[in-house]
Amino acid sequence: MVSYISALLYGVGGIVVAGMALLVAFQEKLVYVPVLPGLTKSYPMTPARLRLLYEDVWLTSSDGVSLHAWFIKLFPDCRGPTILFFQENAGNIAHRLEMVRIMLQRLQCNVFLLSYRGYGASEGLPSQHGITKDAQAALDHLVQRTDIDTSKIVVFGRSLGGAVGAVLTKNNPDKVAALILENTFTSILDMAGVLLPFLKWFIGKSNTKGPRVLNFLVRSPWSTIDIISEIKQPILFLSGLQDEMVPPSHMEMLYAKAATHNRQCLFVDFPTGMHMDTWLAGGDRYWRTIKEFIENSVPNKKDEDSSREVTKSFL
């Protein structure tokens, strides 16, 4: 009996040690994938290929990292919403251009695409601390522009980008009008057990039954579940129910946590949507949902100005 217990303890110890080794050695490669297998880090195309009106933007983060972005306009004087889009973890912003082309048309908006540090033409190596600074640099750039309506900046994040966007939105209640999250995870801690199932007893954030002894090893926890309830702006949750990467239950948990503190939350699911193609699988309903959300959530400056004039006339 003693030998059996000893063998069991050694086995558990071996799993913990193996898990620690995997987390230390490979976690950044699991979380951040700037280069898709078989491709190069460079952009396969630019917005010009799709005949989109765009500007190359170079930013410097607060810690001195040089960042590249594309600011794509519907037309030169477009004063509609500006979408600050944060991408998934795999590939670079060029891989999102076909989706952005449709976004411009369907939402009548401008789109700002940021390359995280270590992605595309941006310098540096990705990390949660660094990417948070990158996102802030992008927003600070937008609010200083004079060619857009800065009261209509909407943050849109997909997967990892949702975690990035949630942090930025929480930190900038006066600069971000609304937040859209699509197929976003509750935390990297929870995703570790999804990607490496044998770790689920030793690492996690939400609904974890084990001792979570490996949580301290995760360098980029991206714990959206902890900050979602602090966001006061309107939030739209878009969930693909066939998501093969992030369990749809993560989006349900995020919505439930947010809705207890924020009445301006809307959850919409798409039965055939997978992790990367919900925008395609959702069809017309997907784009109508976003357009209506923005129209209901983002202030219309002209209407506000007219209201002020009417108020003044009665004074």
C-alpha positions in Angstrom: 0.0 0.0 0.0 2.8 2.3 0.9 4.6 1.7 -2.4 1.4 2.4 -4.3 1.0 5.7 -2.6 4.6 6.5 -3.2 4.2 5.7 -6.9 1.1 7.9 -7.1 2.9 10.8 -5.4 5.8 10.4 -7.8 3.4 10.3 -10.7 1.7 13.5 -9.6 5.0 15.1 -9.0 6.2 14.2 -12.5 3.1 15.7 -14.0 3.6 19.0 -12.1 7.3 19.1 -13.1 6.5 18.4 -16.7 3.8 21.0 -16.7 6.2 23.6 -15.2 8.7 22.8 -17.8 6.2 23.2 -20.6 4.9 26.5 -19.3 8.3 27.9 -18.8 9.7 26.9 -22.2 6.7 27.2 -24.5 4.0 29.5 -23.1 4.9 32.5 -25.3 4.8 30.3 -28.4 1.3 29.0 -27.3 0.0 32.5 -26.6 1.7 34.5 -29.4 2.1 33.3 -32.9 3.4 36.1 -35.1 4.4 33.8 -37.9 2.0 31.2 -39.3 3.5 27.8 -40.2 5.1 27.8 -43.6 4.9 31.6 -44.0 7.2 34.6 -43.2 6.7 37.4 -40.7 6.3 39.9 -43.5 2.9 41.1 -44.8 1.7 38.9 -47.7 -0.1 42.0 -49.1 -1.1 45.6 -48.2 -4.5 47.3 -48.3 -3.6 48.7 -51.7 -4.1 45.1 -53.1 -7.8 45.4 -52.2 -7.9 49.1 -53.4 -8.4 50.4 -49.9 -7.5 54.0 -48.9 -4.9 53.6 -46.2 -2.1 55.3 -44.4 1.1 53.6 -43.0 1.3 54.7 -39.3 4.4 54.4 -37.2 4.0 54.7 -33.4 6.4 54.5 -30.4 5.1 52.8 -27.3 5.8 54.3 -23.9 8.7 51.9 -23.4 10.3 53.0 -26.8 9.2 50.1 -29.0 8.6 51.0 -32.7 5.2 49.9 -33.8 3.5 49.7 -37.3 -0.1 50.1 -38.1 -2.5 50.7 -41.0 -5.2 53.3 -40.8 -7.8 52.4 -43.4 -10.5 54.9 -44.3 -13.8 54.3 -46.0 -13.3 57.6 -47.9 -11.1 60.7 -47.1 -13.6 62.7 -45.1 -15.4 59.8 -43.3 -16.6 60.9 -39.9 -18.4 57.7 -39.1 -17.2 55.3 -36.3 -13.5 54.4 -36.1 -12.9 50.7 -35.2 -9.7 50.1 -33.3 -9.3 46.4 -34.2 -7.1 44.0 -32.2 -6.5 40.7 -34.0 -6.2 37.1 -32.9 -2.8 35.7 -31.8 -1.9 34.0 -35.1 -0.4 35.8 -38.1 -0.4 39.5 -38.8 -2.8 42.3 -39.7 -2.5 41.6 -43.4 -4.4 38.3 -42.8 -7.4 40.3 -41.7 -7.7 42.6 -44.7 -10.5 40.7 -46.5 -12.6 40.9 -43.3 -11.7 44.6 -42.9 -12.8 45.3 -46.5 -16.2 44.0 -45.7 -16.3 45.8 -42.3 -15.7 49.1 -44.0 -18.6 48.6 -46.4 -21.1 47.1 -43.9 -20.4 49.5 -41.0 -19.5 52.6 -43.0 -16.5 53.1 -40.7 -12.7 53.7 -40.6 -10.5 50.8 -39.3 -7.2 51.1 -37.4 -5.1 47.9 -37.5 -2.2 47.7 -35.0 0.6 45.2 -35.3 1.5 44.1 -31.8 5.2 44.2 -30.9 6.9 41.3 -32.5 4.2 41.0 -35.2 4.4 42.2 -38.8 6.8 45.2 -39.1 6.7 46.1 -35.4 9.8 45.7 -33.3 10.2 43.9 -30.0 8.9 40.7 -28.5 5.3 40.1 -27.5 4.2 40.1 -23.8 1.1 41.1 -21.9 2.9 44.1 -20.4 4.2 45.2 -23.7 1.1 44.7 -25.8 -0.9 46.6 -23.2 1.4 49.6 -23.9 1.1 49.0 -27.7 -2.7 49.2 -27.5 -2.5 52.4 -25.5 -0.2 54.0 -28.0 -2.7 53.2 -30.8 -5.6 54.7 -28.9 -3.6 57.8 -28.0 -2.7 58.3 -31.7 -6.4 58.1 -32.7 -7.6 60.6 -30.1 -5.1 63.1 -31.3 -6.2 62.9 -34.9 -8.3 65.8 -36.4 -9.6 63.9 -39.4 -12.0 61.6 -37.4 -14.7 62.0 -34.9 -12.8 61.0 -31.7 -16.1 60.5 -29.8 -16.8 57.5 -32.0 -13.9 55.2 -31.3 -15.0 51.6 -30.9 -12.6 48.9 -29.7 -13.1 45.5 -31.4 -11.1 42.5 -30.2 -11.2 38.9 -31.4 -9.8 36.1 -29.3 -6.5 37.4 -27.8 -7.5 40.8 -29.2 -10.5 40.7 -27.0 -8.3 40.4 -23.9 -6.2 43.3 -25.2 -9.3 45.4 -26.0 -10.9 44.8 -22.6 -7.9 46.1 -20.8 -7.7 49.2 -23.0 -11.4 49.9 -22.7 -11.3 49.6 -18.9 -8.3 52.0 -18.7 -9.8 54.6 -21.0 -13.5 55.2 -20.0 -13.4 58.7 -21.6 -11.7 57.8 -24.8 -13.5 54.5 -25.9 -17.2 54.7 -26.7 -17.9 51.0 -26.8 -16.3 47.5 -26.8 -16.9 44.5 -29.0 -15.6 41.1 -28.0 -15.6 38.1 -30.3 -14.6 34.5 -29.3 -12.5 35.8 -26.4 -11.3 33.6 -23.5 -11.8 34.2 -19.8 -8.1 34.0 -19.2 -4.9 32.3 -20.5 -4.9 30.5 -17.2 -8.1 28.8 -18.2 -6.9 28.2 -21.7 -3.8 26.4 -20.5 -6.1 23.5 -19.4 -7.9 23.6 -22.7 -4.7 23.4 -24.8 -3.0 21.0 -22.4 -5.8 19.0 -20.7 -3.5 17.3 -18.2 -2.7 20.7 -16.6 -6.3 21.6 -15.8 -6.0 20.3 -12.2 -2.9 22.5 -11.6 -3.7 25.7 -13.4 -6.7 27.8 -14.1 -8.8 30.8 -13.0 -12.5 30.1 -13.5 -14.2 26.9 -12.3 -10.9 25.1 -11.5 -11.2 22.4 -8.9 -7.5 21.7 -8.5 -4.8 23.4 -6.4 -3.8 25.8 -9.2 -0.1 25.4 -8.1 1.2 26.5 -11.6 -0.7 29.7 -12.0 2.3 31.8 -10.8 4.3 30.5 -13.8 2.1 32.1 -16.4 3.7 35.4 -17.6 0.8 36.6 -19.7 -2.4 35.6 -17.8 -4.7 38.0 -19.7 -7.4 37.6 -17.1 -10.3 39.2 -18.9 -12.7 37.6 -16.4 -11.2 39.8 -13.6 -11.6 43.1 -15.4 -14.8 42.7 -17.5 -17.0 43.8 -14.6 -15.0 47.1 -14.3 -15.9 48.2 -17.9 -18.7 50.8 -17.9 -19.0 51.3 -21.6 -21.5 49.3 -23.7 -20.2 45.8 -24.6 -21.3 43.5 -27.4 -20.4 39.8 -27.1 -20.2 37.8 -30.3 -19.9 34.1 -29.8 -19.4 31.3 -32.4 -20.9 28.2 -31.0 -18.7 25.9 -33.0 -15.5 27.6 -31.8 -12.9 24.8 -31.8 -10.2 26.9 -30.0 -11.9 28.8 -27.2 -14.9 27.0 -25.5 -18.0 29.1 -26.1 -18.6 28.8 -22.3 -15.8 31.3 -21.9 -17.9 34.0 -23.7 -20.9 33.1 -21.6 -19.0 33.5 -18.4 -17.6 36.9 -19.5 -21.1 38.1 -20.4 -22.6 36.9 -17.1 -19.9 38.6 -15.1 -20.2 41.9 -17.1 -24.0 42.0 -17.1 -24.2 41.9 -13.3 -22.5 45.3 -13.2 -23.3 46.8 -16.6 -26.8 47.1 -18.1 -25.4 48.0 -21.5 -24.3 44.4 -22.4 -25.6 42.4 -25.4 -24.8 38.7 -26.1 -25.4 37.3 -29.6 -24.4 33.8 -30.7 -23.9 32.3 -34.1 -24.7 28.6 -34.3 -22.2 27.7 -37.1 -19.5 30.2 -36.2 -16.0 28.8 -35.6 -13.1 30.6 -34.0 -11.8 32.4 -37.0 -14.8 32.5 -39.3 -17.7 33.7 -37.3 -17.7 36.9 -39.3 -18.3 34.7 -42.4 -20.6 32.1 -40.9 -22.7 34.8 -39.3 -23.5 36.4 -42.7 -25.8 39.4 -42.8 -27.0 38.9 -39.3 -23.4 39.3 -38.0 -22.9 42.7 -39.6 -26.4 43.9 -38.8 -25.9 43.1 -35.2 -22.7 45.1 -35.0 -24.1 48.0 -37.0 -27.2 48.3 -34.7 -25.0 48.0 -31.6 -22.8 50.9 -32.7 -25.8 53.0 -33.7 -27.4 52.4 -30.3 -24.2 52.8 -28.3 -22.0 55.4 -29.9 -23.0 59.1 -29.5 -24.1 61.0 -32.6 -22.3 64.3 -32.3 -24.7 66.1 -34.7 -27.7 65.0 -32.7 -26.0 66.2 -29.5 -25.1 69.5 -31.0 -28.7 70.0 -32.3 -30.1 69.1 -28.9 -27.8 71.7 -27.2 -29.0 74.4 -29.7 -32.6 73.6 -29.0 -32.0 73.8 -25.3 -30.2 77.1 -25.6 -33.2 78.6 -27.6 -35.5 77.9 -24.6 -33.1 79.6 -22.1 
